[in-house]
Amino acid sequence: MLSADGSARVPFGSFTFDSERRQLLRGDVPVRLSPKAYKLLETLLGQRPKALSKSELCEMLWPETFVVEANLTNLVRELREALDDDARKPRFVRTVHGFGYAFAAEASRPAEPPRPDDGVVVYRLVIGPTEIDLRPGENVFGRDRHAHVWISDESVSRRHARIVIADDRSMLEDLGSKNGTFHRGVRVTGPVALENGDVLAIGSVAMTFRRIATGASTVTTSGTDGTY
């Protein structure tokens, strides 16, 4: 059991943990994990936000078996690699020095399936008079000309932040930018779920996130080429 309401699917960041299928998914793509690494993730998620000691984790992962601490260290490293997590700036697996580990990100409830009358759902950013369509999957913001949302402003890093859209969820993450990413005026330090009308700032560039349900396909208008 991973949550108080018995949910089998637990979304966090751009990932979803599915206990019924025994899979970790990035969007709709399965992420490869060894059975022990899967069990470690399941354990940390199930106990979130509680920090678990190394001895507790070893007992849960290797019951009635003596193992050296390096086994757990290697397992944490495998899990972090699968999650693209950085031990120095963890988004998901936090080291509690001298004690153990904890799940660091806020895991949200699975999104409710869209109602039949919802039609097509379109995701957009409104930056001044410009509207930019967001696509399913990863949408990177930055001064890099290859970024999906290209922002030519000096306060914006080359790869500044991203919005990941998957399974009817939209998650905002900072990518280690110099001037920060802000959600409703608060600096983003981990994955944040977005709602329609949320005000964001990438560096000093303000914008509004829109989630629009429409009964027909949306035609892209002028100024929606992903540049600003």
Secondary structure in CASP SS format (residue, H / E / C, confidence):
PFRMAT SS
TARGET T0000
AUTHOR 0000-0000-0000
METHOD secondary structure of the structure
MODEL  1
M C 1.00
L C 1.00
S C 1.00
A C 1.00
D C 1.00
G C 1.00
S C 1.00
A C 1.00
R E 1.00
V E 1.00
P E 1.00
F E 1.00
G C 1.00
S C 1.00
F E 1.00
T E 1.00
F E 1.00
D E 1.00
S C 1.00
E C 1.00
R C 1.00
R C 1.00
Q E 1.00
L E 1.00
L E 1.00
R E 1.00
G C 1.00
D C 1.00
V E 1.00
P E 1.00
V E 1.00
R C 1.00
L C 1.00
S C 1.00
P H 1.00
K H 1.00
A H 1.00
Y H 1.00
K H 1.00
L H 1.00
L H 1.00
E H 1.00
T H 1.00
L H 1.00
L H 1.00
G H 1.00
Q H 1.00
R C 1.00
P C 1.00
K C 1.00
A C 1.00
L E 1.00
S E 1.00
K H 1.00
S H 1.00
E H 1.00
L H 1.00
C H 1.00
E H 1.00
M H 1.00
L H 1.00
W C 1.00
P C 1.00
E C 1.00
T C 1.00
F C 1.00
V C 1.00
V C 1.00
E H 1.00
A H 1.00
N H 1.00
L H 1.00
T H 1.00
N H 1.00
L H 1.00
V H 1.00
R H 1.00
E H 1.00
L H 1.00
R H 1.00
E H 1.00
A H 1.00
L C 1.00
D C 1.00
D C 1.00
D C 1.00
A C 1.00
R C 1.00
K C 1.00
P C 1.00
R C 1.00
F C 1.00
V E 1.00
R E 1.00
T E 1.00
V E 1.00
H C 1.00
G C 1.00
F C 1.00
G E 1.00
Y E 1.00
A E 1.00
F E 1.00
A C 1.00
A C 1.00
E C 1.00
A C 1.00
S C 1.00
R C 1.00
P C 1.00
A C 1.00
E C 1.00
P C 1.00
P C 1.00
R C 1.00
P H 1.00
D H 1.00
D H 1.00
G C 1.00
V E 1.00
V E 1.00
V E 1.00
Y E 1.00
R E 1.00
L E 1.00
V E 1.00
I E 1.00
G C 1.00
P C 1.00
T E 1.00
E E 1.00
I E 1.00
D E 1.00
L E 1.00
R C 1.00
P C 1.00
G E 1.00
E E 1.00
N E 1.00
V E 1.00
F E 1.00
G E 1.00
R C 1.00
D C 1.00
R C 1.00
H C 1.00
A C 1.00
H C 1.00
V E 1.00
W E 1.00
I C 1.00
S C 1.00
D C 1.00
E C 1.00
S C 1.00
V C 1.00
S C 1.00
R C 1.00
R C 1.00
H C 1.00
A E 1.00
R E 1.00
I E 1.00
V E 1.00
I E 1.00
A E 1.00
D C 1.00
D C 1.00
R E 1.00
S E 1.00
M E 1.00
L E 1.00
E E 1.00
D E 1.00
L C 1.00
G C 1.00
S C 1.00
K C 1.00
N C 1.00
G C 1.00
T E 1.00
F E 1.00
H E 1.00
R C 1.00
G C 1.00
V E 1.00
R E 1.00
V C 1.00
T C 1.00
G C 1.00
P C 1.00
V E 1.00
A E 1.00
L C 1.00
E C 1.00
N C 1.00
G C 1.00
D C 1.00
V E 1.00
L E 1.00
A E 1.00
I E 1.00
G C 1.00
S C 1.00
V E 1.00
A E 1.00
M E 1.00
T E 1.00
F E 1.00
R E 1.00
R E 1.00
I E 1.00
A E 1.00
T E 1.00
G C 1.00
A C 1.00
S C 1.00
T C 1.00
V C 1.00
T C 1.00
T C 1.00
S C 1.00
G C 1.00
T C 1.00
D C 1.00
G C 1.00
T E 1.00
Y C 1.00
END
